[in-house]
Amino acid sequence: MSTALIEFDQDEIDIIRKTIAPECSKDELRLFIQVCKQTGLNPFARQIYAIVRQGKMTIQTSIDGYRLLAQRSGEYTGQEGPFWYDDRKKEWVDLWLEDYLPAAAKTGVMRKGFVQPIYAVASFRSYAAKKSNGDLMNLWAKMPEVMIAKVSESLALRRAFPAELSGIYTDAEMEQSDNSAHVVAAATQVPPQTEADKKKARLNSLFKSGKEKGLYLSKEEMAEYITDVLQTTITPSDIAELMDEELVLLEQKVASAAEMRVEAQSA
């Protein structure tokens, strides 16, 4: 019995491939479909997107999509903020009325079982989307305080709900990447990655992430960890043959274990 929150028939998958994710590779499309199913976000309603930058797919949603996933968890109990940092007055304020730009924004997200809100701070200079001449782009020029507040909320929600939001980024967080991609593309030519290269990179990243958090220290221990997660016997030589859906689950499990350990220590 499927545990997916949303399902697609083959005709719908073909439409997603042709219209919503036309630049995605076959494996990237499968990953995107799997994330849509598990999160319950509907690409046809523009709740979730597959954006390809420099040959690499990023899965994005709006801040409303993040709020929806947090609410669906049943653990979300509200927020504190946003607050903006006034670098001239050296203080945090809960209302931004100045003509100059805020230096940062901060939002706290509350979750059941946590003794205090999970805060995240977003620096304006790190996330603001700018043109090549340094001018702010799009909504960052029209409502900068709103955009940086969205980023801080996104960061806080992902810290508070790592299992639900790992691997998905909001459009406000990633808008600056669009401009950066154009700059990089103009400066250098990036050789295209093969499907084998992409899979190898994901496996290397999975091994490094799990090793850093003490989940496993060798390929043998990694195989044991994967066996426990997938409930099927995996040997070190089997790791390279893992299916994309299995990799998605493992990436979510490792990311969740990493974030939850950090939050437990901070609480």
Backbone as CSV, one residue per row, in Angstrom:
resi,resn,N_x,N_y,N_z,CA_x,CA_y,CA_z,C_x,C_y,C_z
1,MET,0.845,-1.201,0.000,0.000,0.000,0.000,0.872,1.240,0.000
2,SER,0.614,2.180,-0.869,1.448,3.368,-0.988,1.235,4.310,0.184
3,THR,2.358,4.943,0.621,2.285,5.948,1.684,2.362,7.355,1.113
4,ALA,2.345,7.485,-0.207,2.442,8.792,-0.846,1.207,9.625,-0.555
5,LEU,1.411,10.930,-0.410,0.309,11.841,-0.160,-0.394,12.244,-1.453
6,ILE,0.291,12.095,-2.584,-0.262,12.466,-3.875,0.283,11.484,-4.911
7,GLU,-0.515,11.146,-5.893,-0.115,10.187,-6.921,-0.311,10.807,-8.298
8,PHE,0.453,10.316,-9.286,0.342,10.783,-10.662,0.209,9.585,-11.583
9,ASP,-0.678,9.689,-12.579,-0.702,8.639,-13.595,0.328,8.974,-14.674
10,GLN,0.501,8.092,-15.636,1.552,8.272,-16.628,1.326,9.515,-17.487
11,ASP,0.067,9.813,-17.803,-0.226,11.017,-18.594,0.204,12.276,-17.838
12,GLU,-0.052,12.299,-16.539,0.337,13.458,-15.741,1.851,13.576,-15.646
13,ILE,2.539,12.443,-15.520,3.998,12.460,-15.478,4.560,12.990,-16.796
14,ASP,3.953,12.587,-17.911,4.395,13.080,-19.221,4.205,14.592,-19.332
15,ILE,3.106,15.106,-18.783,2.859,16.549,-18.807,3.894,17.279,-17.958
16,ILE,4.214,16.718,-16.787,5.231,17.324,-15.922,6.572,17.365,-16.649
17,ARG,6.910,16.266,-17.333,8.186,16.198,-18.046,8.255,17.232,-19.164
18,LYS,7.152,17.428,-19.867,7.155,18.320,-21.022,7.006,19.795,-20.666
19,THR,6.255,20.094,-19.606,5.915,21.492,-19.330,6.486,22.061,-18.037
20,ILE,6.570,21.241,-16.999,7.001,21.740,-15.693,8.478,21.483,-15.444
21,ALA,8.980,20.360,-15.925,10.386,20.017,-15.708,11.051,19.581,-17.014
22,PRO,10.991,20.409,-18.060,11.512,19.994,-19.368,13.036,19.853,-19.420
23,GLU,13.748,20.524,-18.526,15.208,20.478,-18.548,15.781,19.395,-17.640
24,CYS,14.922,18.683,-16.943,15.398,17.664,-16.007,15.775,16.380,-16.732
25,SER,16.792,15.709,-16.221,17.148,14.395,-16.738,16.113,13.375,-16.272
26,LYS,16.234,12.159,-16.750,15.297,11.102,-16.375,15.321,10.847,-14.872
27,ASP,16.529,10.757,-14.289,16.631,10.518,-12.849,16.148,11.722,-12.050
28,GLU,16.449,12.924,-12.535,15.987,14.124,-11.836,14.463,14.215,-11.843
29,LEU,13.856,13.835,-12.976,12.398,13.827,-13.046,11.819,12.833,-12.048
30,ARG,12.419,11.658,-11.959,11.957,10.645,-11.005,12.080,11.168,-9.570
31,LEU,13.185,11.850,-9.288,13.376,12.423,-7.956,12.313,13.486,-7.672
32,PHE,12.057,14.349,-8.653,11.064,15.402,-8.480,9.678,14.810,-8.236
33,ILE,9.317,13.806,-9.019,8.013,13.148,-8.850,7.915,12.525,-7.458
34,GLN,8.993,11.885,-7.012,8.985,11.247,-5.701,8.802,12.276,-4.585
35,VAL,9.488,13.420,-4.690,9.350,14.466,-3.674,7.930,15.030,-3.688
36,CYS,7.360,15.221,-4.868,5.971,15.683,-4.965,5.037,14.716,-4.252
37,LYS,5.235,13.416,-4.491,4.380,12.409,-3.880,4.482,12.431,-2.360
38,GLN,5.713,12.481,-1.865,5.918,12.372,-0.432,5.537,13.636,0.328
39,THR,5.700,14.797,-0.296,5.339,16.050,0.378,3.870,16.402,0.201
40,GLY,3.254,15.871,-0.867,1.868,16.225,-1.142,1.717,17.582,-1.802
41,LEU,2.828,18.179,-2.254,2.763,19.456,-2.966,2.474,19.182,-4.435
42,ASN,1.573,19.968,-5.010,1.082,19.717,-6.365,1.777,20.626,-7.373
43,PRO,2.567,20.067,-8.294,3.251,20.907,-9.286,2.285,21.588,-10.243
44,PHE,1.116,20.991,-10.475,0.130,21.594,-11.375,-0.507,22.841,-10.750
45,ALA,-0.483,22.919,-9.425,-0.994,24.096,-8.728,0.123,25.088,-8.418
46,ARG,1.302,24.846,-8.996,2.464,25.707,-8.799,2.878,25.769,-7.330
47,GLN,2.694,24.655,-6.620,3.129,24.590,-5.231,4.579,24.143,-5.109
48,ILE,5.105,23.527,-6.161,6.465,23.009,-6.131,7.034,23.065,-7.550
49,TYR,8.339,23.345,-7.650,8.982,23.552,-8.949,10.273,22.746,-9.038
50,ALA,10.657,22.427,-10.268,11.967,21.838,-10.538,12.748,22.850,-11.372
51,ILE,13.767,23.462,-10.756,14.549,24.503,-11.408,15.943,23.965,-11.694
52,VAL,16.379,24.057,-12.946,17.705,23.579,-13.328,18.640,24.769,-13.493
53,ARG,19.721,24.750,-12.720,20.745,25.784,-12.804,22.089,25.126,-13.032
54,GLN,22.780,25.539,-14.082,24.110,24.989,-14.391,24.094,23.461,-14.434
55,GLY,23.030,22.910,-14.997,22.946,21.465,-15.160,22.536,20.705,-13.917
56,LYS,22.152,21.393,-12.845,21.772,20.733,-11.603,20.382,21.176,-11.187
57,MET,19.542,20.211,-10.840,18.168,20.516,-10.456,18.079,20.928,-8.988
58,THR,17.275,21.956,-8.732,16.914,22.360,-7.373,15.399,22.302,-7.254
59,ILE,14.912,21.664,-6.198,13.473,21.588,-5.964,13.072,22.751,-5.076
60,GLN,12.127,23.542,-5.553,11.723,24.759,-4.859,10.223,24.808,-4.615
61,THR,9.847,25.587,-3.613,8.448,25.865,-3.343,8.345,27.318,-2.886
62,SER,7.156,27.770,-2.626,6.970,29.106,-2.072,6.965,29.005,-0.553
63,ILE,6.989,30.128,0.128,6.931,30.108,1.584,5.610,29.508,2.046
64,ASP,4.553,29.679,1.253,3.265,29.077,1.604,3.343,27.553,1.586
65,GLY,4.123,27.004,0.644,4.323,25.563,0.602,5.033,25.061,1.848
66,TYR,6.030,25.813,2.302,6.731,25.463,3.540,5.768,25.473,4.727
67,ARG,4.963,26.516,4.797,4.015,26.613,5.916,3.015,25.460,5.901
68,LEU,2.603,25.073,4.695,1.652,23.972,4.565,2.265,22.665,5.062
69,LEU,3.514,22.394,4.688,4.170,21.158,5.114,4.374,21.146,6.623
70,ALA,4.745,22.289,7.196,4.922,22.360,8.647,3.599,22.118,9.366
71,GLN,2.526,22.706,8.850,1.206,22.544,9.467,0.736,21.100,9.375
72,ARG,0.991,20.450,8.238,0.564,19.064,8.060,1.250,18.117,9.041
73,SER,2.409,18.489,9.535,3.138,17.612,10.451,2.395,17.417,11.761
74,GLY,1.517,18.378,12.093,0.811,18.314,13.363,1.652,18.766,14.544
75,GLU,2.903,19.178,14.278,3.820,19.582,15.335,4.048,21.093,15.358
76,TYR,3.575,21.786,14.348,3.806,23.226,14.219,2.875,23.994,15.157
77,THR,3.449,24.888,15.978,2.634,25.628,16.950,2.781,27.139,16.824
78,GLY,3.312,27.623,15.713,3.367,29.064,15.504,4.774,29.609,15.352
79,GLN,4.861,30.941,15.310,6.127,31.616,15.074,6.298,32.815,15.987
80,GLU,7.553,33.266,16.080,7.879,34.553,16.676,8.618,35.364,15.621
81,GLY,8.201,36.618,15.452,8.836,37.444,14.431,7.984,37.519,13.183
82,PRO,8.577,38.053,12.108,10.014,38.297,11.943,10.500,39.547,12.677
83,PHE,11.831,39.568,12.896,12.509,40.732,13.435,13.588,41.134,12.434
84,TRP,13.860,42.417,12.363,14.885,42.919,11.448,16.006,43.570,12.249
85,TYR,17.240,43.405,11.755,18.377,44.002,12.452,18.750,45.322,11.803
86,ASP,18.718,46.387,12.621,19.105,47.723,12.185,20.579,47.904,12.506
87,ASP,21.422,47.843,11.474,22.866,47.909,11.683,23.311,49.292,12.143
88,ARG,22.541,50.305,11.845,22.903,51.657,12.268,22.604,51.874,13.752
89,LYS,21.480,51.349,14.201,21.103,51.509,15.607,21.576,50.337,16.476
90,LYS,22.095,49.285,15.823,22.600,48.106,16.521,21.526,47.466,17.403
91,GLU,20.347,47.233,16.798,19.262,46.622,17.558,18.311,45.872,16.625
92,TRP,17.598,44.889,17.219,16.560,44.170,16.497,15.241,44.901,16.690
93,VAL,14.457,45.020,15.610,13.147,45.675,15.680,12.095,44.748,15.091
94,ASP,10.853,44.900,15.543,9.775,44.034,15.051,8.932,44.696,13.971
95,LEU,9.334,45.891,13.546,8.655,46.581,12.454,9.692,47.396,11.697
96,TRP,9.757,47.201,10.384,10.766,47.912,9.593,10.124,49.050,8.813
97,LEU,10.492,50.281,9.173,9.937,51.467,8.529,11.029,52.376,7.955
98,GLU,12.278,51.929,8.005,13.382,52.775,7.558,13.481,52.797,6.032
99,ASP,14.124,53.851,5.509,14.343,53.966,4.069,15.545,53.149,3.611
100,TYR,16.454,52.840,4.534,17.628,52.031,4.200,17.328,50.549,4.428
101,LEU,18.232,49.702,3.979,18.005,48.257,4.000,18.298,47.657,5.374
102,PRO,17.517,46.659,5.767,17.857,45.931,6.994,19.103,45.076,6.754
103,ALA,19.894,44.892,7.775,21.107,44.080,7.634,20.786,42.590,7.659
104,ALA,19.696,42.230,8.344,19.337,40.813,8.470,17.896,40.709,8.976
105,ALA,17.370,39.506,8.909,16.049,39.217,9.483,16.153,37.944,10.307
106,LYS,15.297,37.836,11.311,15.304,36.680,12.212,13.875,36.234,12.459
107,THR,13.659,34.914,12.410,12.335,34.337,12.684,12.506,33.124,13.588
108,GLY,11.577,32.969,14.525,11.573,31.802,15.392,10.355,30.931,15.111
109,VAL,10.561,29.624,14.983,9.478,28.676,14.723,9.323,27.777,15.939
110,MET,8.087,27.599,16.367,7.802,26.783,17.545,7.267,25.412,17.128
111,ARG,7.769,24.379,17.798,7.352,23.006,17.505,7.083,22.277,18.818
112,LYS,6.080,21.431,18.803,5.738,20.653,19.989,6.954,19.863,20.468
113,GLY,7.150,19.855,21.770,8.240,19.089,22.344,9.526,19.870,22.499
114,PHE,9.624,21.062,21.891,10.811,21.891,22.019,10.574,22.935,23.107
115,VAL,11.592,23.185,23.917,11.420,24.089,25.053,11.492,25.549,24.655
116,GLN,11.985,25.842,23.462,12.062,27.221,22.991,11.983,27.242,21.472
117,PRO,11.667,28.389,20.878,11.583,28.456,19.411,12.929,28.157,18.757
118,ILE,12.855,27.654,17.529,14.043,27.437,16.717,14.234,28.689,15.864
119,TYR,15.306,29.424,16.122,15.533,30.684,15.414,16.491,30.481,14.240
120,ALA,16.308,31.315,13.229,17.237,31.356,12.107,17.399,32.810,11.675
121,VAL,18.637,33.186,11.381,18.963,34.541,10.956,19.441,34.510,9.520
122,ALA,18.916,35.401,8.692,19.317,35.508,7.290,19.951,36.877,7.053
123,SER,21.194,36.876,6.619,21.887,38.118,6.301,21.408,38.646,4.954
124,PHE,21.120,39.929,4.878,20.603,40.507,3.637,21.612,40.366,2.502
125,ARG,22.861,40.645,2.765,23.862,40.607,1.692,24.095,39.189,1.165
126,SER,23.759,38.177,1.962,23.957,36.788,1.522,22.851,36.307,0.598
127,TYR,21.644,36.859,0.739,20.502,36.326,0.008,19.883,37.274,-1.010
128,ALA,20.128,38.566,-0.912,19.496,39.514,-1.825,19.926,39.261,-3.264
129,ALA,18.949,39.225,-4.168,19.236,39.029,-5.590,19.631,40.367,-6.203
130,LYS,20.790,40.378,-6.881,21.297,41.619,-7.457,21.661,41.441,-8.921
131,LYS,21.570,42.531,-9.644,22.009,42.556,-11.033,23.529,42.619,-11.076
132,SER,24.090,42.497,-12.273,25.545,42.544,-12.411,26.129,43.875,-11.973
133,ASN,25.322,44.960,-12.024,25.809,46.278,-11.605,25.607,46.538,-10.112
134,GLY,25.085,45.553,-9.404,24.913,45.687,-7.962,23.540,46.131,-7.521
135,ASP,22.678,46.542,-8.449,21.323,46.959,-8.089,20.473,45.745,-7.702
136,LEU,19.558,45.947,-6.770,18.668,44.867,-6.357,17.696,44.511,-7.472
137,MET,17.337,43.223,-7.540,16.460,42.725,-8.592,15.044,42.502,-8.076
138,ASN,14.089,42.635,-8.983,12.712,42.194,-8.774,12.143,42.654,-7.428
139,LEU,11.550,41.728,-6.675,10.913,42.088,-5.403,11.920,42.508,-4.346
140,TRP,13.181,42.136,-4.522,14.201,42.566,-3.568,14.379,44.085,-3.619
141,ALA,14.101,44.677,-4.765,14.177,46.133,-4.887,12.904,46.800,-4.372
142,LYS,11.751,46.142,-4.542,10.465,46.745,-4.176,10.129,46.561,-2.710
143,MET,10.400,45.395,-2.165,10.050,45.108,-0.767,11.155,44.270,-0.111
144,PRO,12.319,44.846,0.071,13.470,44.087,0.587,13.247,43.496,1.969
145,GLU,12.523,44.222,2.842,12.306,43.730,4.203,11.405,42.484,4.198
146,VAL,10.458,42.422,3.254,9.569,41.267,3.148,10.343,40.052,2.635
147,MET,11.197,40.258,1.654,11.934,39.147,1.057,12.925,38.530,2.042
148,ILE,13.664,39.361,2.771,14.638,38.787,3.707,13.927,38.129,4.890
149,ALA,12.734,38.623,5.233,11.939,37.972,6.279,11.489,36.585,5.824
150,LYS,11.112,36.461,4.538,10.724,35.159,4.010,11.879,34.169,4.086
151,VAL,13.090,34.653,3.798,14.250,33.765,3.849,14.490,33.284,5.275
152,SER,14.435,34.195,6.237,14.670,33.788,7.627,13.595,32.807,8.091
153,GLU,12.361,33.005,7.654,11.293,32.067,7.999,11.548,30.703,7.363
154,SER,12.005,30.709,6.110,12.315,29.448,5.421,13.394,28.674,6.166
155,LEU,14.450,29.367,6.564,15.551,28.719,7.278,15.070,28.157,8.617
156,ALA,14.260,28.921,9.322,13.767,28.473,10.622,12.829,27.270,10.484
157,LEU,11.953,27.305,9.487,11.040,26.178,9.266,11.814,24.913,8.919
158,ARG,12.856,25.037,8.090,13.634,23.857,7.708,14.431,23.316,8.893
159,ARG,14.902,24.197,9.770,15.602,23.727,10.971,14.641,23.006,11.914
160,ALA,13.434,23.520,12.012,12.456,22.934,12.929,11.831,21.659,12.381
161,PHE,11.734,21.561,11.045,11.090,20.402,10.407,12.005,19.812,9.327
162,PRO,13.150,19.273,9.719,14.114,18.767,8.729,13.587,17.588,7.912
163,ALA,12.847,16.700,8.536,12.351,15.529,7.803,11.363,15.931,6.722
164,GLU,10.545,16.943,6.998,9.510,17.362,6.059,10.055,18.279,4.962
165,LEU,11.120,19.042,5.257,11.557,20.100,4.341,12.959,19.902,3.787
166,SER,13.648,18.867,4.206,15.009,18.644,3.720,15.039,18.496,2.203
167,GLY,15.963,19.200,1.560,16.125,19.083,0.115,15.216,19.972,-0.706
168,ILE,14.326,20.732,-0.053,13.427,21.653,-0.751,13.751,23.069,-0.285
169,TYR,13.859,23.989,-1.224,14.197,25.373,-0.885,13.099,26.297,-1.397
170,THR,12.954,27.445,-0.745,11.945,28.400,-1.184,12.509,29.301,-2.270
171,ASP,11.608,29.866,-3.067,12.037,30.729,-4.158,12.782,31.963,-3.645
172,ALA,12.376,32.487,-2.467,13.053,33.658,-1.914,14.509,33.345,-1.579
173,GLU,14.771,32.124,-1.085,16.140,31.722,-0.774,17.004,31.627,-2.017
174,MET,16.428,31.148,-3.097,17.214,30.778,-4.270,17.250,31.827,-5.369
175,GLU,16.535,32.938,-5.210,16.481,33.918,-6.294,17.854,34.483,-6.613
176,GLN,18.691,34.651,-5.593,20.026,35.161,-5.851,20.861,34.183,-6.664
177,SER,20.500,32.894,-6.631,21.230,31.894,-7.413,21.003,32.069,-8.904
178,ASP,19.827,32.583,-9.286,19.562,32.814,-10.703,20.572,33.788,-11.292
179,ASN,20.820,34.876,-10.557,21.766,35.864,-11.033,23.184,35.311,-10.994
180,SER,23.511,34.586,-9.920,24.849,34.005,-9.808,25.114,33.032,-10.931
181,ALA,24.090,32.276,-11.331,24.256,31.303,-12.399,24.623,31.988,-13.708
182,HIS,23.977,33.134,-13.986,24.289,33.849,-15.214,25.725,34.352,-15.204
183,VAL,26.182,34.838,-14.033,27.546,35.349,-13.930,28.561,34.236,-14.148
184,VAL,28.332,33.101,-13.509,29.253,31.979,-13.645,29.275,31.463,-15.080
185,ALA,28.094,31.349,-15.672,28.011,30.837,-17.035,28.755,31.742,-18.009
186,ALA,28.725,33.034,-17.758,29.420,33.962,-18.642,30.925,33.881,-18.468
187,ALA,31.374,33.471,-17.278,32.806,33.461,-16.997,33.486,32.158,-17.373
188,THR,32.747,31.054,-17.332,33.385,29.766,-17.585,32.384,28.785,-18.161
189,GLN,32.857,27.795,-18.842,32.014,26.745,-19.387,32.080,25.537,-18.472
190,VAL,30.954,25.100,-17.966,30.893,23.955,-17.073,30.611,22.696,-17.883
191,PRO,31.500,21.707,-17.850,31.264,20.483,-18.619,30.022,19.765,-18.134
192,PRO,29.192,19.239,-19.017,27.970,18.553,-18.602,28.275,17.289,-17.805
193,GLN,27.464,17.034,-16.811,27.620,15.833,-16.008,26.816,14.687,-16.609
194,THR,27.394,13.501,-16.599,26.655,12.325,-17.019,25.787,11.859,-15.848
195,GLU,24.841,10.970,-16.141,24.000,10.424,-15.076,24.839,9.674,-14.049
196,ALA,25.877,8.990,-14.525,26.761,8.256,-13.610,27.516,9.219,-12.698
197,ASP,27.947,10.354,-13.259,28.652,11.360,-12.462,27.749,11.915,-11.365
198,LYS,26.489,12.203,-11.738,25.552,12.766,-10.765,25.270,11.779,-9.629
199,LYS,25.114,10.508,-9.996,24.830,9.504,-8.973,26.036,9.320,-8.062
200,LYS,27.234,9.308,-8.642,28.454,9.165,-7.847,28.592,10.323,-6.874
201,ALA,28.274,11.537,-7.339,28.361,12.714,-6.480,27.369,12.625,-5.321
202,ARG,26.154,12.132,-5.599,25.146,11.986,-4.544,25.582,10.954,-3.505
203,LEU,26.157,9.844,-3.969,26.625,8.812,-3.050,27.783,9.325,-2.195
204,ASN,28.694,10.066,-2.816,29.824,10.634,-2.067,29.330,11.617,-1.012
205,SER,28.339,12.427,-1.395,27.776,13.401,-0.458,27.055,12.698,0.686
206,LEU,26.340,11.615,0.357,25.624,10.839,1.373,26.605,10.215,2.361
207,PHE,27.709,9.667,1.839,28.717,9.051,2.700,29.364,10.099,3.607
208,LYS,29.724,11.246,3.028,30.371,12.304,3.801,29.450,12.836,4.893
209,SER,28.174,13.059,4.540,27.212,13.589,5.511,27.009,12.615,6.672
210,GLY,26.812,11.338,6.344,26.607,10.345,7.390,27.835,10.156,8.262
211,LYS,29.022,10.234,7.646,30.267,10.074,8.398,30.473,11.229,9.358
212,GLU,30.161,12.451,8.903,30.330,13.634,9.752,29.437,13.563,10.984
213,LYS,28.294,12.904,10.863,27.348,12.819,11.978,27.472,11.518,12.762
214,GLY,28.468,10.710,12.427,28.706,9.497,13.193,27.752,8.362,12.918
215,LEU,27.022,8.430,11.800,26.092,7.353,11.471,26.838,6.115,10.965
216,TYR,27.959,6.335,10.305,28.830,5.261,9.829,30.184,5.868,9.510
217,LEU,31.224,5.031,9.582,32.593,5.511,9.352,33.286,4.807,8.193
218,SER,32.634,3.813,7.632,33.216,3.064,6.509,32.090,2.637,5.577
219,LYS,32.459,2.135,4.401,31.445,1.673,3.465,30.709,0.454,4.015
220,GLU,31.421,-0.356,4.795,30.769,-1.514,5.395,29.681,-1.077,6.387
221,GLU,30.036,-0.078,7.221,29.050,0.421,8.176,27.913,1.157,7.464
222,MET,28.249,1.835,6.368,27.219,2.506,5.580,26.232,1.482,5.023
223,ALA,26.755,0.345,4.556,25.896,-0.712,4.029,24.970,-1.253,5.120
224,GLU,25.475,-1.370,6.340,24.649,-1.828,7.460,23.549,-0.812,7.771
225,TYR,23.921,0.478,7.731,22.932,1.539,7.987,21.836,1.506,6.930
226,ILE,22.228,1.361,5.661,21.248,1.318,4.570,20.351,0.099,4.704
227,THR,20.933,-1.018,5.131,20.151,-2.236,5.345,19.053,-2.002,6.375
228,ASP,19.397,-1.298,7.464,18.407,-0.997,8.505,17.311,-0.079,7.978
229,VAL,17.691,0.929,7.177,16.720,1.898,6.677,15.784,1.264,5.651
230,LEU,16.360,0.513,4.692,15.572,-0.046,3.602,14.949,-1.398,3.930
231,GLN,15.363,-1.982,5.066,14.828,-3.280,5.487,15.091,-4.356,4.435
232,THR,16.263,-4.278,3.813,16.694,-5.299,2.863,18.216,-5.350,2.898
233,THR,18.793,-6.524,2.719,20.230,-6.684,2.857,20.989,-5.969,1.748
234,ILE,21.895,-5.079,2.150,22.717,-4.309,1.221,24.182,-4.542,1.574
235,THR,24.981,-4.901,0.598,26.421,-5.051,0.784,27.120,-3.804,0.249
236,PRO,28.394,-3.590,0.606,29.111,-2.414,0.089,29.094,-2.315,-1.425
237,SER,29.133,-3.445,-2.112,29.123,-3.417,-3.573,27.749,-3.079,-4.145
238,ASP,26.709,-3.222,-3.305,25.347,-2.909,-3.759,25.050,-1.412,-3.718
239,ILE,25.839,-0.655,-2.965,25.536,0.756,-2.744,25.461,1.526,-4.054
240,ALA,26.380,1.243,-4.966,26.414,1.965,-6.246,25.207,1.648,-7.121
241,GLU,24.467,0.568,-6.803,23.320,0.158,-7.613,21.986,0.592,-7.018
242,LEU,22.018,1.406,-5.971,20.776,1.845,-5.336,19.897,2.619,-6.318
243,MET,18.592,2.400,-6.230,17.647,3.112,-7.078,17.491,4.552,-6.578
244,ASP,16.997,5.403,-7.464,16.853,6.819,-7.126,15.912,7.022,-5.946
245,GLU,14.801,6.270,-5.916,13.856,6.396,-4.816,14.503,6.011,-3.490
246,GLU,15.386,5.013,-3.519,16.091,4.598,-2.306,17.066,5.681,-1.849
247,LEU,17.726,6.308,-2.809,18.646,7.393,-2.477,17.903,8.569,-1.849
248,VAL,16.739,8.886,-2.385,15.937,9.986,-1.830,15.613,9.710,-0.363
249,LEU,15.157,8.500,-0.063,14.812,8.138,1.305,16.031,8.224,2.215
250,LEU,17.180,7.716,1.742,18.399,7.741,2.549,18.874,9.170,2.804
251,GLU,18.790,10.008,1.773,19.189,11.410,1.934,18.319,12.104,2.968
252,GLN,17.023,11.821,2.946,16.105,12.420,3.917,16.400,11.917,5.327
253,LYS,16.686,10.605,5.461,16.960,10.028,6.767,18.240,10.608,7.366
254,VAL,19.289,10.698,6.548,20.564,11.223,7.039,20.430,12.702,7.394
255,ALA,19.755,13.468,6.541,19.560,14.895,6.819,18.758,15.088,8.101
256,SER,17.709,14.282,8.265,16.863,14.392,9.452,17.642,14.042,10.712
257,ALA,18.421,12.971,10.661,19.215,12.568,11.819,20.217,13.646,12.187
258,ALA,20.817,14.272,11.171,21.811,15.315,11.422,21.176,16.516,12.094
259,GLU,20.047,17.009,11.545,19.413,18.210,12.080,18.833,17.966,13.474
260,MET,18.227,16.816,13.659,17.613,16.541,14.938,18.657,16.470,16.045
261,ARG,19.852,15.978,15.738,20.911,15.922,16.741,21.335,17.320,17.140
262,VAL,21.458,18.203,16.187,21.840,19.580,16.478,20.794,20.254,17.355
263,GLU,19.493,20.095,16.995,18.440,20.757,17.729,18.341,20.208,19.151
264,ALA,18.547,18.902,19.319,18.482,18.300,20.641,19.547,18.888,21.551
265,GLN,20.746,19.140,21.023,21.813,19.719,21.794,21.505,21.170,22.157
266,SER,20.949,21.920,21.204,20.667,23.330,21.452,19.513,23.509,22.424
267,ALA,18.553,22.535,22.417,17.413,22.620,23.329,17.854,22.323,24.764
